[in-house]
Amino acid sequence: MLNKVNEPMTIDTLEMAALSPNDVLVKVKASGLCHTDLEVIQGSLAYPLPIVLGHEGAGVVEAVGSDVTQVKVGDHVICSWNPHCGHCFYCERDLPILCEPFARNQPKGLLLDGRSRMKRDGSQVHHYSVTSTHAEYTVVPESGAIPIPREIPFDRACIIGCGVMTGVGAAVRKAKVEAGANVVVIGCGAVGLNVLQGAKLADAGRIIAIDVGKAKLDRAAQFGATHAVDGSVGNALDQIKVLTDGRGADYVFEAAGNKSTFRFSVEAVRPGGQVVWLGKINVNEDVSFRWGALMGEKRIRRSSYGGARPARDFPMLARAYLDGKLYLDELITRRIALAEINAGFAALKAGEAIRSVVMF
């Protein structure tokens, strides 16, 4: 549990409230360490404290509320960090990522109904992104517990819930990359690698990875890149133009989270092409662009969860892994115990890990 920004997390015993009618109690088996958790630890993403972090979790349903019908005790599930009510203004417009109860209560560290289920010594403890999977047990709304095939191991399953869905979904759901398209992916961390996988699943043509350093670019090739551009060597834009018949890419995905790469993304896409921004910087920072780079009917989209419909997409991604079409094992750098979680985040901050996974 995080008690203060920029201080180590602690392991605590919490009290769990009785389940509400739409609650699902999950016994967590595995939970991935994500950069978004790290942003909360460092204070660049503000949340009320104390808070139980974690939003890439998979486990077994331990109990359900009286109105739950989509899962039952014993089901294997992935926890979705974007559960939705299904009937608000945005849910009815097929935009569950903008669900109003989620948007209203999630930043307050509460579940969709505006309440916490956790206490420590009688005082409220906050939920992180309606999941809080860095714990042995968690309570999520029914729409946040997605059944998956029992054959997929929990450590592989948990990373589907954020990094894999965000990256693969950006290519196949949000951008809808078509066969033969030229794709550029800027940044080959966890999300960028999964964009490469998504482009490969979509049967894209040239899949061009951009990062700095041979090791990252070699890894990108493993995940589907057909070409590599080292951003520190020569003129990256010129190299992209050579690989795309002088036009620029049909699709450019920014997954680095840097002012300069956001700017570069709109330079690298062809007229009429599409830019998808996945990376993040501080919400109060400005990003500048060359006005001419925005011309030519270019489309720019922000994607936070890859157009996810978890009930549809999580089982699909799990099946793709089981069928040998999706790499998950290769994304996991290390498996750790809960007691090692602070060291795990230190490794993430230092760039030494794609994904560390806490095993319960």
C-alpha positions in Angstrom: 0.0 0.0 0.0 1.2 3.5 -0.8 1.0 5.8 2.1 3.1 8.8 1.0 4.4 9.9 -2.4 8.0 8.9 -3.1 8.2 6.6 -0.2 8.4 2.7 -0.2 5.1 0.9 -0.2 4.1 -1.1 2.9 2.4 -4.5 3.3 -0.6 -4.1 5.5 -3.6 -6.2 6.6 -6.9 -4.5 5.6 -10.5 -4.9 6.4 -12.9 -5.7 3.5 -16.5 -4.5 3.6 -19.4 -6.9 2.8 -20.0 -7.2 -0.9 -22.6 -5.0 -2.5 -25.0 -6.6 -5.0 -22.8 -5.9 -8.1 -19.4 -6.7 -6.4 -17.0 -9.5 -7.3 -14.3 -10.6 -4.8 -11.2 -11.8 -6.6 -8.4 -13.8 -5.1 -5.5 -12.3 -7.0 -2.9 -14.8 -8.4 -0.7 -12.4 -10.4 -0.4 -8.6 -10.8 1.8 -6.7 -13.3 3.8 -3.6 -12.4 3.0 -0.8 -14.8 4.4 2.7 -15.5 1.0 4.2 -14.5 1.4 2.8 -11.0 4.9 4.3 -10.9 3.5 7.7 -11.8 1.3 7.6 -8.7 4.3 6.5 -6.6 6.3 9.5 -7.9 3.5 12.0 -7.5 3.1 12.9 -11.2 -0.3 11.3 -11.2 -2.2 12.5 -8.2 -4.5 10.1 -6.2 -5.8 10.2 -2.6 -3.7 8.3 -0.2 -3.4 5.7 1.3 -4.1 3.6 -1.8 -3.6 0.0 -2.9 -2.1 0.2 -6.4 -2.1 -2.3 -9.2 -4.3 -2.5 -12.3 -3.0 -5.5 -14.2 -4.4 -8.4 -12.3 -5.7 -11.9 -12.8 -7.1 -14.4 -10.4 -10.0 -16.6 -9.3 -13.5 -15.4 -8.3 -13.9 -16.0 -4.6 -17.4 -14.6 -4.0 -20.0 -12.6 -5.8 -22.7 -10.1 -4.9 -26.4 -11.0 -5.1 -27.0 -9.4 -8.5 -23.9 -10.7 -10.3 -24.7 -12.9 -13.3 -21.7 -12.7 -15.6 -19.2 -14.6 -13.4 -19.4 -17.3 -10.7 -17.2 -18.6 -7.9 -14.3 -20.4 -9.3 -14.1 -18.6 -12.6 -10.7 -17.4 -13.8 -10.8 -13.7 -14.6 -8.8 -10.7 -15.6 -9.5 -7.5 -13.8 -10.3 -4.6 -16.1 -9.2 -1.1 -15.0 -12.0 0.5 -16.9 -15.2 -1.1 -15.7 -18.3 0.8 -16.9 -21.9 1.2 -15.9 -23.3 0.5 -19.4 -26.1 3.1 -19.4 -24.6 6.6 -18.9 -24.3 9.2 -21.6 -21.0 7.8 -22.9 -21.7 4.1 -22.5 -24.8 4.5 -24.6 -22.6 6.2 -27.3 -20.3 3.1 -27.3 -17.5 5.0 -25.4 -17.2 3.0 -22.2 -13.7 4.4 -21.7 -15.5 7.7 -20.8 -18.1 6.1 -18.5 -19.4 8.9 -16.3 -19.5 7.0 -12.9 -15.9 5.7 -13.7 -14.7 9.2 -14.6 -16.3 10.7 -11.5 -15.3 8.2 -8.9 -12.1 6.6 -10.1 -9.9 9.7 -9.5 -11.2 9.8 -6.0 -10.0 6.2 -5.3 -13.5 4.8 -5.2 -15.5 2.2 -7.0 -18.2 3.0 -9.5 -20.8 3.5 -6.7 -18.7 6.2 -5.0 -17.6 4.1 -2.1 -14.5 2.3 -0.9 -14.5 -1.3 0.3 -11.2 -1.2 2.2 -10.2 0.1 5.6 -7.2 0.0 7.8 -7.8 0.3 11.5 -11.2 1.8 10.7 -9.9 4.4 8.3 -10.7 4.4 4.6 -8.2 3.0 2.1 -8.5 4.0 -1.6 -8.8 1.8 -4.6 -6.6 2.4 -7.6 -8.4 2.5 -11.0 -11.2 0.4 -9.6 -8.9 -2.7 -9.4 -6.1 -2.5 -6.7 -4.5 -5.8 -7.8 -1.3 -5.5 -5.8 -3.1 -7.3 -3.0 -4.1 -10.9 -2.2 -7.7 -10.0 -2.6 -9.6 -7.2 -4.4 -13.2 -6.2 -5.0 -14.2 -5.0 -8.4 -17.5 -4.3 -10.1 -19.0 -7.1 -12.2 -18.0 -5.3 -15.4 -14.4 -5.3 -14.2 -14.1 -9.1 -13.8 -13.7 -10.7 -17.2 -13.8 -14.5 -17.6 -10.9 -16.1 -19.5 -10.0 -19.7 -20.5 -8.6 -21.7 -17.6 -5.7 -22.9 -19.7 -3.9 -19.5 -19.7 -1.5 -19.1 -16.8 -2.3 -16.2 -14.5 1.0 -14.3 -15.0 0.4 -14.2 -18.7 -3.2 -13.4 -18.3 -2.7 -10.4 -16.0 -0.7 -8.4 -18.5 -3.5 -8.6 -21.0 -5.5 -6.3 -18.7 -3.5 -3.1 -19.5 -0.3 -3.1 -21.6 -1.3 -5.8 -24.1 -4.8 -4.6 -24.6 -3.6 -1.0 -24.9 -1.0 -1.8 -27.6 -2.7 -4.5 -29.6 -6.0 -2.8 -29.4 -4.6 0.5 -30.6 -3.7 -1.3 -33.9 -6.6 -3.7 -34.4 -9.5 -1.9 -32.7 -8.8 1.9 -32.6 -6.8 2.5 -35.8 -8.1 -0.7 -37.6 -4.9 -1.2 -39.4 -5.6 -3.0 -42.7 -3.5 -5.6 -44.4 -0.5 -4.3 -46.3 -0.5 -0.9 -44.5 2.8 0.8 -43.6 3.0 1.2 -39.8 5.5 3.2 -37.6 5.7 2.5 -33.9 7.7 5.1 -31.9 8.9 3.6 -28.6 9.4 -0.1 -28.0 8.5 -0.5 -24.3 5.7 -2.7 -23.2 2.9 -0.8 -25.0 5.0 -0.2 -28.2 5.9 -3.9 -28.4 2.2 -4.8 -28.3 1.4 -2.3 -31.0 3.9 -4.2 -33.1 2.1 -7.4 -32.3 -1.2 -5.8 -33.2 0.1 -4.6 -36.5 1.4 -8.1 -37.2 -1.9 -9.7 -36.3 -3.5 -7.2 -38.8 -1.1 -8.4 -41.5 0.4 -4.9 -42.0 3.1 -4.5 -44.7 6.1 -2.6 -43.4 6.2 -2.4 -39.6 8.8 0.1 -38.7 10.0 0.3 -35.1 11.8 3.5 -33.8 13.8 3.5 -30.6 17.3 4.1 -29.4 19.8 1.2 -29.1 20.3 -2.1 -30.7 18.9 -4.2 -27.8 15.5 -2.5 -28.0 15.3 -2.7 -31.8 16.3 -6.4 -31.8 13.5 -7.0 -29.3 11.1 -5.1 -31.5 11.9 -7.5 -34.4 10.9 -10.4 -32.2 7.5 -8.8 -31.7 6.8 -8.1 -35.4 8.9 -5.2 -36.6 10.0 -5.7 -40.2 12.3 -2.7 -40.2 14.1 -0.7 -37.4 15.2 2.9 -37.2 17.6 4.0 -34.5 16.4 7.5 -33.5 19.9 8.4 -32.5 21.5 7.6 -35.8 21.0 9.8 -38.9 17.7 11.4 -39.8 14.8 9.2 -38.7 12.2 11.0 -40.8 14.3 10.6 -44.0 14.7 6.9 -43.2 10.9 6.5 -42.8 10.3 8.3 -46.1 12.7 5.9 -47.9 10.8 2.9 -46.4 7.4 4.3 -47.4 7.9 5.4 -51.0 8.5 9.0 -50.0 5.0 9.5 -48.5 5.3 8.7 -44.8 3.5 5.9 -42.9 -0.2 5.1 -43.2 -0.3 4.8 -39.4 2.0 6.2 -36.7 1.7 5.1 -33.1 3.5 7.2 -30.5 4.2 5.0 -27.5 7.3 6.8 -26.0 5.6 9.6 -24.1 8.0 12.4 -25.0 7.3 16.0 -26.3 9.7 15.4 -29.2 8.2 12.1 -30.3 4.7 13.6 -30.2 5.9 16.3 -32.5 7.7 13.7 -34.7 4.6 11.5 -35.0 2.7 14.0 -37.1 5.8 14.6 -39.3 6.1 10.9 -40.0 2.6 10.1 -41.1 1.6 10.6 -44.7 -1.2 13.0 -45.9 -4.5 11.3 -45.2 -2.9 9.0 -42.6 -3.6 8.4 -39.0 -1.6 9.2 -35.8 -2.5 7.4 -32.6 -1.0 8.8 -29.4 -0.5 6.3 -26.6 2.3 7.8 -24.6 1.8 10.3 -21.8 3.5 13.4 -20.3 2.5 15.5 -17.4 -1.1 16.7 -18.0 -0.1 20.4 -17.5 2.8 20.3 -20.0 2.5 21.9 -23.5 3.5 20.2 -26.7 4.3 22.2 -29.9 3.9 21.2 -33.5 5.0 22.6 -36.9 1.7 23.9 -38.3 2.5 22.6 -41.7 2.9 19.1 -40.4 -0.7 19.1 -39.4 -2.0 19.7 -42.9 -3.0 17.1 -45.5 -6.1 15.7 -43.9 -4.1 13.9 -41.2 -6.1 12.3 -38.4 -4.9 12.4 -34.8 -6.4 10.3 -32.1 -5.7 9.7 -28.4 -6.2 6.1 -27.2 -6.0 5.1 -23.6 -7.2 1.5 -23.7 -7.0 0.4 -27.3 -10.7 0.7 -28.0 -11.2 -2.1 -25.4 -14.4 -4.0 -24.9 -12.9 -6.3 -22.2 -15.7 -8.9 -22.4 -15.0 -9.3 -26.1 -11.3 -8.6 -26.2 -9.7 -10.3 -23.2 -10.8 -13.8 -24.1 -9.8 -13.1 -27.7 -6.3 -12.1 -26.7 -6.0 -15.1 -24.3 -7.0 -17.4 -27.1 -4.5 -15.8 -29.5 -1.8 -16.5 -26.9 -2.9 -20.1 -26.5 -2.9 -20.5 -30.3 0.7 -19.2 -30.6 -0.3 -16.0 -32.3 0.5 -13.6 -29.4 3.7 -13.3 -27.4 3.2 -12.9 -23.7 6.0 -14.9 -22.1 8.5 -12.7 -23.7 7.0 -9.5 -22.1 7.6 -10.8 -18.6 11.1 -9.8 -17.4 10.8 -11.2 -13.8 8.4 -12.7 -11.4 8.6 -11.5 -7.8 6.9 -11.9 -4.5 4.8 -9.1 -3.0 7.6 -8.3 -0.5 9.8 -7.4 -3.5 7.4 -4.9 -5.0 9.5 -1.8 -4.2 12.5 -3.4 -5.9 10.3 -4.3 -8.8 9.2 -0.7 -9.3 12.8 0.5 -8.9 13.7 -1.8 -11.8 10.9 -0.4 -13.9 12.0 3.1 -13.2 15.6 2.2 -14.2 14.4 0.7 -17.5 15.6 -2.8 -16.5 12.2 -4.4 -16.9 9.4 -4.6 -19.5 7.1 -6.2 -17.0 7.6 -7.5 -13.5 4.8 -9.6 -12.2 3.9 -10.1 -8.6 3.0 -13.8 -8.0 0.7 -14.6 -5.1 
